[in-house]
């Protein structure tokens, strides 16, 4: 297995950890963990066509969880107005 897979898994773990660390909703924390687990399972076992599907399912879970986390935190992602 190439080293890039392990680096990718580590970066994904760090991103999910820091995103889940700041939320107070336990469901979002659980969803980050499940999404990361499925995603990494698919990355590390991508040679198996049945487990490769878990990569896509995990990705969808992570994307939806990130959006829900942003929504629940009330972050405003609009471009700031230019000051005059």
N, C-alpha and C positions, 0 to 999 in steps of 0.2 A: 504494500500500500504506500503510495507516495506521501512524502512528508507534508505536501501542500494540503492534504486532507486533514491532517492533524492541526495544522496552523489554522485552517478554516474553521475547524471545530472549536478551537480555543477562542478565536475572535467572536464566533457566534455565542459561545458561553458568556464571555465578558459583556457583550451587548445585551443579552437577555438578563443577566444578573443586574446590571446597572439600571435597566429599565424597570425590572420588577422590584428593585430595592426601594424605589421612591414611592411606589403606590401603596395605598392603605387597604385596597380591596383584595381580600384573600383569593377571590375567584380569578382575578387577573394574574396574581402571582402563580396560581396553579396552572392557568392556561399558558403562561410563559414557560413553565417547566415542562409541561406536556408537549407543547409545540417545539421546544428546543430538543427534547428527547427524540421525538419522531424525525425531526430534521437531521439530527446527527446520525440516527440509525440509518437513514437513507443515504447520507454522505459517506459514511464509513462502509456500508454494505451495498454500494451502488452496483456491484456486479450481479447481484441477485435481482431479477426483474420484479419479483413480488415485493421485496423490501424497498426497492427503488421508489415505489409509489409513496412510501412514508415520507420521503423527502418533499414531495409536493404537498402532501397533507400537512406536514409540519410547517412548511412555508406559509401556507394559507392561514393556519392557526396563528403563527407569529405576526403576520401582517394585520389580521383582524384584531388581535390582542393589542398590538401597538396603537392602532387607530382608536380602540375603545379606551386605552389608557390615556391617550391624548385628549379624548373627549371628556373623560371623567375628571381629568386634572384641570379642565377649562382653559387649556393653552390656546392662545390666539396665534395662529400661524399666518395671518395676513401680513402683507408687506407693510412695514411702518411708513407713515406719511413723512414726506421730506419736510424738514424744518426750514423756515425762511429766515 
